[in-house]
Amino acid sequence: MKKRSKRIFIILFPAILILAAAAGICLFLYQQRYLPVSWSSESFSETDAVLDNPYRGFYQIHAYSLNEENESLTETLEKHIEENEALSLVLVEINLKEYAESALSDNALAQVDAILSAWAESGQQIILRFLYDWDGNGFSGEPSSLDQVLEHMEQVSEIINHYADSIHILQGVFVGSYGEMNESAYLGNEDLISLITHLAELTDPSIYLAVRTPAQWRTITGLTSLPDSFPASDGSLISRLGLYNDGILGTETDLGTYGNTSRAGSDTPSDKGTRAEELAFQDELCRYVPNGGEVVYDYTLGDLDAAIDTLSQMHISYLNEGYDTTVLEAWKESTYDGDDVFNGCSGYDYISAHLGYRYILTGTGLEFNTWFDGEAIFSFTIQNVGFASSTRDFEAMITLHKIDGSDAETTMLSYTTDPGLCILSSEESTDGTVSIPVRDLSEGTYAAYLTLTDTVTGAKISLASSPEETEYGYPLGTLTIGADWSAVSG
C-alpha cells in the first residue's frame, strides 16, 4: 500500500509542480497585465450664460475716413476701442472717397495700417469693410473706372494680410451705397466676379469674404445649389465666401435681398428666389461660412418666435447692437417661452446667447480592456445649441490632475485632440476622443478637465455647461487607475 502511494506521489509530483508553476505564472501575469480602470462622469446641464467667445455676438460699427490731414486719428481710435471693449467683434469701416480718382497715398495707407494695428492690439476680431459712400449715393462716390477699385484692393491687401489673424471677415467689394453692394456701376455679373476674384487672390485665405445676397453668391461661384461635398476651410473662394445682410427682417424680401417669384427650375445663378427658397439656401450654405448683419424695422415686430426661427435658419453669427433699436427694444420687452433653461428670459437675452456657436457638454465615456489594452480611449460629446457653426477649428485639451497621493499637486497630464467643431451646426453633436496611456500612469484617482482653445487668437472658448469652469478647465469626471493587490496575494 505504501509502495503504491509512493508510486502515485512520484507520478503526480511533476504534475503538481507544473500546476504550481502555472499558478505562479498566472498570478504573475495577472499582476502584470490586469489593470482595473474605472470612470465616473459628471452630470452635465446647460447654463443661461451669454458667452464672450470670438467670432460671434453683437458688434458696433466704427468708421474712419481717409484723408491727408486726419490728425485726430489716434485719439479717435482710443475712444472707439474703449467704447467697444465689452464686445468681441467690431465692424471697421474705412472710407476711400477722397481717393476715388487716384491711388491711395502713402499717408492714406499709413492710416489704414494704424487703424488695423490699433484694433488688432485690442484683441477684438475685426469685420472689415472698405467703401466709398456713407450717404446712400454709391454711383456718385465710387471711382469712375473699375481699374481704380482694383488698384485700391491691391494697395490695401498687404496691410490686410499683415493683420490676418485679427480680421475675421472682409465684407463687400468696396462699391455700392454704404458698401452694401447695391447702386453701383460695377455690380453687373462680370464686374462683380472680377472684383471678388481679385480680392480673394490678394488676401490671406484664412480671412472670410462676404457678399450681400445669395444670388450674388451663386453668380460668383456659378452654382445654382451647393455641391454634394462642400470644400470647407480649404482656402478656395467657395470655402471663404459667406453672406452679410443689413436688411434682416425688414420686409418679406429683407429689403430686396430676396425676390418675389420662385427660382424653382432656374438654371441662372443670379436669379433671386423667394424668401422661403433663400432661407433654405442659407440653411445649407451658412453652416460652412459666416452670416450676419443688421436687423431693421421688423415686419413681424413682436413675433419673437418668427425672429428666432429666421436667425436660426440663416445661421446668424453676428448682429449690430446699435441698429435697429426699435427691433432690439422689442426683443428686450418680449419673453421667451421655451422648454429649456432660457424659459422666462427676454427675447434679446435668448438671441444674444445663441448668436453663432454655443457649446454644451452632454456626456463622456471610457473604453479599456483590463487585460489586453495598453491605452484607454476617452471620449466626450459636445453639442452646438447656437444658431451657427464656429467656422473655425478649436483645439481640445484633456487634462488629468491627480487628486490623491503624495504627488497630488505635481501630477498634471494633458492630451490634445481635434473635436471637429468647425462645421458643427445648430443642434448637432460631435465626439472628441483621446488615447490615455493608463498603464504608464501611477495608480490613483485623477480628475479630468476639458479646455477648448482658438489656436489663432489664443482665446479660451467658454462652454454653456455646468459644472462651471475651474482653473484646469471644465470638469468631466474622475478616472481611477489601479487595484488592491493584497486581496490577490492574500
Salt bridges, closest charged atoms under 4 A:
GLU46 OE2 - ARG358 NE 2.95
GLU83 OE2 - LYS79 NZ 2.57
GLU93 OE2 - ARG129 NH1 3.59
GLU154 OE2 - HIS198 NE2 2.93
ASP246 OD2 - ARG129 NH2 3.04
ASP254 OD1 - ARG275 NH1 2.90
GLU278 OE2 - ARG218 NH2 2.87
ASP283 OD1 - HIS315 NE2 2.78
GLU329 OE2 - LYS332 NZ 3.58
ASP407 OD1 - LYS402 NZ 3.55
GLU428 OE1 - ARG287 NH2 2.93
